[in-house]
Structure formats: structure tokens, C-alpha cells
């Protein structure tokens, strides 16, 4: 089964994955050392690993690595070790199967963290004097709101996108020939009089460079950033007036966003690290009073993956579609009639969510912020989900949670039990394969921190499954995950009403209301392995 390649892009300043290592006095040839390296960094969190090397003089039967976290630092999920937390101090010890390390042997464990990286490392009570080879710096890339899920075998709980195919549109019964650029027809059916400004921004998958694309599909890398972000050049493309369409083109091997802004052009900035994108939930963002939204895409050898995203906010309703070489068109993202206003009204009626609706001084409702962004902006309680999290987490102190993360591998199962603040998962042999500390409300909203999903085939799939279950408040009620359907979701108290009402107002029930909404194929995404043309229709509101 082909992996779905939906990329959910953050709107924070882009950063590159960076490596760090503990460095102390040079080690002797016969010494036990431990070296930390940060294997990836996505802005809101990072993945790290510790390699223990036994330089002799005798074999090890056990090991203990301990370190301090800087203020604000956290460790969430971890694997191949047991962890004890005391304030900002973390102690990791071997599990039964990896304590024995022969002379010249090595063993590695890993974890997901946020904030600053570890300090003051000790291995078996002595300084960690080893160093790790840091990964070579890479070009800045768009930063996912979750760690990228890039295993080459199918990720957790996903199948081929399920958007219903339709007949080819009457005005284009035959698909155009394949080429190195993909035409994308943007249609404005909003009924609004403002000028529309389009932007195609992304990362060149061949070079890793960030840049922008003109209407003809030519990619140009960004240049000229500064330590203090400077204004990016105007790379807007004139969009369609109401009732009209504009065709733009996307080059192959690009991953990024198509922005659409009404009335005013967006304010993008360039830093030394890359592009600073609009973040209207942040204080002082110059785009806060602009009506805008975006679709996200990846176009590569696996075809086109195009989605409408509500992970950060719900603003401009739009349908996304792709027509393949077989003439079939797949589409999703369409709201029910009056759906935008119904979403707004429903969330205004929820006291905890009411302030997440942002209205301009002229009365235009610009957007509804997703719960995590609303909490970041001080518009929602940062502990809103805590009562539910405590209840769901504690439920598995007395019963077992079964996670079956791969839809096409029903015999791959992991079994979770809670002990204090940690949920440990074992495989069929009883071996502990992953551990998670109890998440905060922010961790659940962001599917990050304690629910960070590393790029592997065990911990990451379990983390994605856990976060989706907690977003949908099925954890604690349904003891096999993922399971249930729309009728079972968002029934807990408190619940994610943002995701609930958006899904409820979608014509096909599909939306990308949080980062792992693709678990159980609930996401608004279309894919075709042989795309010939795509479409974005801005619908009435």
C-alpha cells in the first residue's frame, strides 16, 4: 500500500534539523561514554538519541544515563530505556534486553523532547565524555506541526484517500497530457468583491531550498534574509475575481502551500533560517486583519497530494480536487450549505471556544482559531482538556489498551498499561517497545511533546494513534485503537468542539481539524498517482 504523503506545514519560522552532542574532557581509550545527538527538529519539538559506547575494560551488565533539562525543557515519549523524572532531572536505565554491552559494543535509546536540549550528562555516575557525529546541516525546510512520518512502509492507520471519485468535469472531459508542471485551476465562487491574491510557496524536494513559484510554474529560491526578519519580495499572483478562474502551475518535486488572500496582500518575512509565514494567532502579526487561508500539497514521483487544512484555523471554505490520467476527478473539502456560518455560530455558543472566533473591525469574521492556537493566543484555557486526559490516562491502570496501528497488518498489535504518569506499551512477546508520559492539553492539541511521533515504525504509529484517540475523546472508552466512527467521536467531556463542528459541516464528513486527523482516513485530502490537473474552488460565504 502506498504511503499517504500529506504534509502539514507550520507557520512558525522555518528551522533546519540540527545535531548537538555532549562534549567534555577527552575520553581515554578504555572508557564508557554516552553521546547525545538531535536527529530532527521541527520547531515545537525535537527527536534525540543517546549512544552508549563501552570502551572497556570489561563488559557492561547494566547502564544508567542521567541529565538535566534547561528551564522549559521536557521529555515526552521514549524508547529502549526506562525513565524516571525528578524536577528537571531525567534518569534513563536499560531495559532487560539491552543492559549487556560487550567491550567495543554500543547501544542506543531515544526520546522526543521540547525546549532546550539536555545538560550535565552522566553515564553510570561519571561524566558523559563521548561525542556524537552531528547530522550534516541541511537547507531550511518547511517545519511540520508534527514530526514527519516518512517510513517507507505504510504509516499508522492509513489507507488510500477515500474522497469519492466523480465523473470528469463537463468542460474538460479529456485530461491534459502529463508534464513537468501541473495546472491548478483556482475558481472564485465566494460572492465577495475583493481582489484575490495567490501565492505558491514551498520547498524544492530535489535541492531542499525554500522558494516561491510564479504563475507559469518557475521556482525561485528565496534570498536576502536577516537575523531580524526582513520583508520578502512581493511574489503574489493575481487571482480570480468573483465568478472567474485563474490557472496557475506547480512544478514537480515541490511541497508547500497555495495561499489565497482577499483584499490585501500577505506580509511574508525572510530570516536567516528561511521564510516566516503568517501567524494571525501571534501578537503583532501584520496579517492578523487579512482574510486568508491556504491549501497544502506535495507533487513528486508518487503523484499529487492536496488537502484543505484546518489544523491551525478555519477561514475560507474551499474544495480541493485532482483529475488523473484516467479522467476521474476526486474532490473533498466541500461544506454543507451555510456551513461556514454554522461552524462560527456553533463555536460562539461554546463558552470555552467563543473567543477563538476572530472578527475584523468592519464585522468580517476572518477565522476561527484551532484550540491550540487559541490557547497560545490567550483566548482559551491552556488546561481545557486536562480533566479528560486524567480520566483517559488513568483508565489503563486497571485495563489494557490495544493499539493496532496499521490497517493492512491487523496482527501487529501493541498493549498499553499505565503506571503512574507513564503508559508503557509491550509487543506480543511482552517486551516494552514504547513509553509515553502523560500529555498536557497543549501536547494533545499539537500532537507533540509527550505525544511526539518519531520517524519509526513502532513509537510513531502508536503516538499518532494515541493523539487521534485523545482528540476524539475515544481513549478510555474504546479499548482498541483506532476504532469507532464518526458517531463515537467527540463524545467525551470536555471535547474538541472545534474538530467536531467542522467535521459535522463537511459534505463528506472529511476535514483536517488536527495534525493526525488522517488516522482512520478522516482527512480532507485527494491523491492521484498520475495527476493531470488540480482544482481549488473558493465556495460561497
N, C-alpha and C positions, 0 to 999 in steps of 0.2 A: 504494500500500500504506500502510495506516495505521501511524503510528509507535507502537511499544510505549512505554508511559509508566511503566515500573517505577521507583519512587523508592526508593533505598536510603538510609536515614537513619542518620546517625551518632549516637553517644551522648555526644558532647562538648557543651560549652556552645555554644548557638547563637550565630552571629555574622551580621551583615549584610555584604553586599558593600560595600566602601569604596573610594574613589578617593584616590590620592595623586599629587603632582606634584613635580618638581624645581623649586625656586624659588631664584633668585639675584638679583643686581642687575638692575634693569630693562634690557631689551634695547633697542638703538636700532632705528629703523625698518628699517635695512639690516643685518640680521644673520641668520646661520644659527642656528637654535635647535633643541633637542630636548626634548620633554616626555614624561614617563612618566605613565601612569595605570593603576591597578589596576582592571581591568574586572570581576573577580569574586573572591570569597574564600570558600573552603569549610572554613576551619579548619586543615586539614592542608596546604593549599597555596593558591595564587592564580594568576590569569591576568593578565598585564600586557601593555601595548603601549607603544611609543615612536613618537611622531610627529615627524618631522624636517621643519622648515619652512625654506624658502630665502627669506629676506627680501632677498636681493640682496647686492652689486650685480651679480653675474653668475651664469650658470647653473652648477650643480654637475655634475661628471662622476663623482664618487665620494663616499662618506662613510664615516666611522668613528665609532662611538659606543662609549665605554668607561665603565665604572663599577666600583665596589667593592661587594661584598656584605658585610653585617654577619656577625658570628660566627654560624655555624649556618645561614646562608643558602645556598640552592642554586638553580641554574637547570637544568631538565631539557630538555624538548622546546622547539624554537624554529622559527620560520618567517620567510621573506622576508629572511633575513640569514644570514651565516656567523658562527660564534662560535669564539673562542679563549679557553681558560681558563688562568689562571696564578695559583695560590693562590686568593685571594678576588677577584681581578680578572678581569673579563669584558670582552672586546673584540668588538664586532659590526661587521661590514663588509658593504657592499652585495653583492648577487649581480649577475650580469652584466646583468640586465634592469631593475634598479631603482636603479642608481647615478646616472643622469642625472636631475637635478631642476631644472626651469626656475625662473627668478625668480618668486616668489609661489607656487611649487608645493610639494607635500607628498608624503611617502612614509612608510609605517608598517611596522614589523615587530613581532613579538610573541613571547612565550615564557611557559612555565609555571615558576613558582618556588615555593619553600617557605621558611619562616623570614622574616626581615626583608626589607624592600624595598631597592632599590639606593640607593647613596650616591655622592657625588663624581663626578657625570656630566661627561663632556667630549664635545663634538662636534667632530671634526676638530682636536683638540688644545686647543680653547677651552671655557670653561665652558658648560654647557647652561643658557641663561638664559631659555628659554621655559617657560611653564606650560601645563598641560592642564586642561581643564574636567573636574572630577571628576564621576562619575555621582551623581545625586541619591541621598541615603541612602534606603534602603528599610526597611520594617518587618522585624524579625528573622524569619528563616525557618529551617526545619529544614535542617541542613547535610548535603548528600550526602557519602558516602565517596569519591565521585569527582566531578569537575566535571559539572554537569548536561548531559545530551545532549539539547538542545532544538531541533535543526534541524527545519524544517517538512517536509523530505523524509526518506525512510527512513534510519535510522541504520545503523551498521555491522552487517552480517551477521545482521539480524533478519528474521523473518517473523512471521506471526500466531502467537500461542501455540499450542503443539501438544498441550496436555493433551487426552486423548481425551474426546469428549463421551459422556455416558451418558443413559439414559432419565430422565425426571422422577421424583423420589422417589415411592414408592407413597403416602405420607401427604400428598402435595401435588401431585397430577397437573396442576393448573392453576396457572400462575404468577399472583401477585397483580398488581393494576394498577400502572402506573408512577406514581411520585410524586416529591416533592422530598426525601424521606428514604428510605434503603434499609434494609430489615430485614436484620439479620445474626444468624443463629441459632448460638449457641455451645453445643456439646454436650460434656459431660464424660464420656468413656468410659475414663478413666485407671485406674480401680480404686483411686484414692487417697482417703483420708478427709478430707484438709484442705479448709478453706474456700477458694474461689477468688474472687479479686478482679480485676475487669476495669477497664481504663482505655481511653478513646478520646481520643487527643491528636493535634493536628495544626495545620496552617496553613490558614486560610481563603483560598482562591485568589482570591476577589474583593477582599479587603482587605489581604492579606499579613500579617494578625495571627495570632499564635500563640494557641492556647487549648485548651479541653477541651470534651467533649461529654457530656451526660447520657444516660441510658438511652433517653429519648424523642427524641433527635436534636437537642437545642438546643445551639448553640455559644455558649461564653462566653469572651471573651479573658482571658488572664492579666493580672493587675495586681499591683503591690507588690513588685517585685524590688529587690535592693540590690547595692551594689558587692561586698559579701560575700554570696554566695547565701544566701537565707533559705528556710525551709520553705514549700513550696507548700501550698495548702489541700488537704484530702482530697477528691479527686474520683472516688474509686473507685466502681464499680458492683458490687453483689453478683452474683457469678457462680453457675453451676450446681453443685450438689452432684454427687457421683459418680452416674452413671446418669441425670442430668437435663439439661435445656437451659434457656438463658436467651436471649431475643431482645433485642438492642439495635438502635439505629437510627443511621445515619450520614447527615448532611446532604450534599446535593450541593455540589460545589466545595470539597471538603476533601481534603487529602493528609496522611497521617500514619501512626500506628501504633495497633494494638489490642494492649495488654499484657494478659497473664494471669499472675497471681502466686498461688502456693499457700501457704497457712498465714499468711503475714504480708503486710501492705500494703507497697507500694513507697514509697521515700523520694525524692520529687522536690523539686528546689530551683529558686528563681527568682533570676536575676541581672539586672543592668541590661540585658543583651543578650537575655534570653529564658529558656528552660527548660533546666535542667541535668538530663539524663536519667541513668538508672542506667548505671554503667560498672564492672561487677564485676571487671574486669581491672586496675583502678586501685587503688593502695594507699589504704586508708582509706575506700573507698566503702561507705556504710551498707547497700547492697543486696547485698553480697558473699555473705551467708549465706542469701539468699532464693532459692527455686526459682521462676524466672520465665522468660518468653520473650515474643515478640511476632510479629505479622504486620504487613505493611506494605501500604498501599493508596493509591490515588488514585481519587476519584469526581468526574467532571466531564462535560462535554458529549460526550467520547469514550467514556463508559461507566465501568465499574469495572475497575481493575487491582488484583489482590490476590495477594500472594505470601507464602509462608513463607520466612523468610530465615535462612541460616546464615552470612552474611557475617562477623559478629562472633563468634558462638558457636552451638553446637548444644546445646539444652537440653530443651525439651518437644516431643515429636513431635506434629505436628498437620496435619490435612488442610484445605486451603482449597478452596472451591467457589463457583460462581456459576451461578444459573439465569437464563436470558434470557427475553425475551418470547415466544420460540418454544417455550418449555417444555423446552429442552435444558439439562442441567446439566453443567458442566465442572468437573473436580476434579483436584488434584495434591497432592503433599506426603506421601502415604501411605508409611510404612515397611513393609518386609517384616516378617513375624512375628519378634519378638525383635530387631528392627533396632537399637533404641537401645542395648541391651546389647552387641550385636555391634560397633557403632561404638566404644563405650567400650573393649571388650576389644582390638579391633584397634589402637587408638591407644596403649593402655597397653603393647602389645607392641612398639611402635616407640620405641626409646630416646630419640630426639630429640623425640618428641611426648608422651611419657608424663606429663610434668609439667603438660601443658595440661589434663588431667582434674582438675576441682576437686570435692572431696568435703567435705561438711559433717561436723562432729564426730560427728553421730549416724549416719554412714555413708551418708547420701544423696548420690549423685552429682548435683551441681547442674547441671554443664555441662561441655562441652569447649570450650576457647577456640580460635578460629581462629588460625592460625600468627602472623599479625601482632600480634594482641592478646597471645598468649602471649609473644612476643618482647618486647613493650612491658613486660610484667609481669616480665621476667627469668626466664621459665620455659622459654625456648628460645633457641638461639643466634641472635644477630642477623645472622650471616653464613651461615646454613644453606644458602641457595641459591647462594651465590657461585660454587662450582665449576661448577655447571651454567650459570649466567649467563655466565661467562667463555667456556665452551666454545661455547655457542649464539651468542654475540655474535661471537666470532672466526671462526665458520664462514663468515660472509658477507664476510670479507675476500677470499675466493677464489671465491665463487659468489654468485649473485643470489637474493634473497628477493623473491617476487612476492606482493603483498597485493591481494586482490580483496575490498574491504570490504563491498560491497553485493550481497546475494543476488539482487536483481532487476536488477542492472546488471553483468553479467559482463564487459562490455568496459571498465569503469572499473578500471584496474589501476595500481599503483604498484610501483616496483622499488627495493629496498634493497640497499646495499652499505656495509660497514663500513670506516672509515678511522680507525685508532687507536681512540679511545673513542667515536667518533661514528658513527652509522648515518644515512646520507643517503638520502632517497627521491626518485626522479625520476618524472615522469609520462611519457606516451608520447612526448612531444617531447624528452625529455632534460632538462627543466627541474627543478631541485631544488625540491620543494614542502614538504618537512618534514625536520627533523633531530632526532635523539634522542641524548642522551648515554647511555652505558652505565648501566643502572639498578643500584641496590643491591638486596639481598634485601628490605629494607623497601619499596622502590618497587614491587617485584613483588607482595608481599603486599597492598599497599594500592592497586595500580593508580594510583599517584600519583607525585608528584615527577618523575623523569625520564620516567615513563610517563603523566604527567598528560594528560588529553584535553580540549582546549579545545572550546568550543561552536562548531564549524565543520563543514564537510563534507569536509575533507581530513585535517588533522592529527589531529583527534579520532578519526575512524574508524580511522586507521592505529594510533593509540595503543591503542585498545581491542583491536584485533586482536593487536597485539604482546603486550599483557599477558595476554590469554587463552591465547595460544600458550605463553608462558613459565610460566604457572600449570600448564598441562597438559603441559609439557616436550615439546612438539612442535616448538618453534623449534629450528632446527639439524638436525632430522631430516626434516621435511616442508617443502619449499622453496616451496610455495604455501600461503598462509594467508588465511583459515581453511580447514582441510581435515582429513581424517581423521574418525574417530568414536570412540566410547567405547573400543573395543579398542586404539586408538592412544594414548589419553591416559594421563598419569601413568606412563609407562614409563621416563622419564629417571632419572638418579641424580645427586644427590638429587631426590626428587619430593615433591609436595604430597600426602602421605598423608591428611591431613585431608579434602581435597576428594575424593580417590579413594574412601575408605571410605564417606563419606556418600552419594555417588552410587551406589555399589555396593549400598547397603542401601535405596535408594528403590525402591518397587514399579515405577515407570515410569522410573527412572533419572534423574529431574529433581531438581535442587537448586540453591539459590543459595549455593554454597560460597565464592564470591569475587565481587568487585564486577562483573566483566564476564562472569559465567557465562551471560549471555544470548546471547553470541556463539555461533552455531550452535544457538540455541534449547535450551540445556541447563538452563534455569532452571525453578524450580517456581513458575510464575505462571499465573493464569487471568484471562481478559478476556472481557467481553461488552459490546457497544455499547449494548445495551438491557437492563441488569440489572434484575431484579425482586426477587431476594433472594439473599443470600450465606450461606455457612456456614463455620464453623470447628469441626472435631471434634478434641478433645484425645484422642489414642489411648492405648491401654494401655502402661504401663511400670512 
